[in-house]
Amino acid sequence: MPDVIPTHCTVWHLIIRPREIHFLRFILEAYEGVATLTTLEPKLGLIRLNIARGCEEEVEMILKGEEGRLQYRFMQTARVGSHPRGASS
């Protein structure tokens, strides 16, 4: 059976401390295949996380572990997916 490339993921939008964007990117890269981070507005700290299906809890644990440093908050968007607080993102 050939490998199947996933075509769907969970998308979360967050605002974090702008100077911590690279830190979070490096943390997520260490968890290979879990999530990717895209910077949407660097000065605001607005980012998009594309999270592999089934890895949402792992990303939530990473964020909670770095909550004090990142000072993140979820943003409501019209995109499909959900974040841990249950609102659509």
C-alpha positions in Angstrom: 0.0 0.0 0.0 1.5 3.4 -0.9 2.0 6.1 1.7 -0.9 8.5 1.8 -0.3 12.2 2.1 -2.8 13.9 4.5 -4.8 16.6 2.9 -6.5 18.0 6.0 -5.2 19.4 9.2 -6.5 21.4 12.1 -5.8 25.2 11.9 -5.4 27.4 14.9 -4.7 31.1 14.8 -3.0 32.7 17.8 -1.4 35.9 18.9 1.9 35.4 20.9 4.6 37.6 22.0 6.3 38.6 18.7 9.8 38.0 20.0 8.8 34.4 20.8 7.7 33.4 17.3 11.0 31.8 16.5 11.2 30.0 19.8 7.8 28.4 19.3 8.7 27.5 15.7 11.9 25.7 16.9 10.0 23.9 19.6 7.4 22.6 17.1 10.2 21.6 14.7 11.6 19.3 17.5 8.2 17.5 17.4 8.6 16.4 13.8 5.4 16.0 11.9 3.1 17.4 14.7 2.6 21.0 13.5 3.9 23.8 11.3 3.9 27.5 12.2 3.3 30.3 9.7 3.9 33.9 10.7 1.0 36.0 9.4 1.7 39.4 11.1 5.2 39.5 12.7 4.7 42.8 14.5 1.5 41.6 16.1 2.7 38.1 16.8 -0.2 36.6 14.7 0.6 33.1 13.7 -1.2 30.1 12.1 -0.6 26.6 13.4 -1.3 23.7 10.9 -1.7 20.7 13.2 -1.6 17.1 12.0 -4.8 15.2 12.7 -4.7 13.6 16.1 -1.9 15.9 17.4 -4.1 18.6 18.8 -3.7 17.5 22.4 0.1 17.3 22.0 0.2 20.9 20.6 -2.1 22.1 23.4 0.4 20.6 26.0 3.3 22.3 24.3 1.5 25.6 24.4 0.4 25.2 28.0 4.0 24.3 29.0 5.3 27.6 27.5 2.2 29.7 28.4 4.1 32.2 30.6 6.8 32.8 28.0 4.5 32.9 24.9 1.6 34.8 26.5 -0.7 33.4 23.8 -4.3 33.8 23.0 -6.5 32.1 20.4 -8.1 34.2 17.6 -11.5 33.5 16.1 -11.3 33.1 12.3 -13.5 31.7 9.6 -11.2 28.8 8.9 -12.1 25.2 9.5 -10.7 23.5 12.6 -10.9 23.9 16.3 -8.8 24.9 19.2 -8.8 23.6 22.7 -11.3 26.0 24.0 -13.9 24.7 21.6 -14.5 27.8 19.4 -14.0 27.6 15.7 -10.7 28.9 14.4 
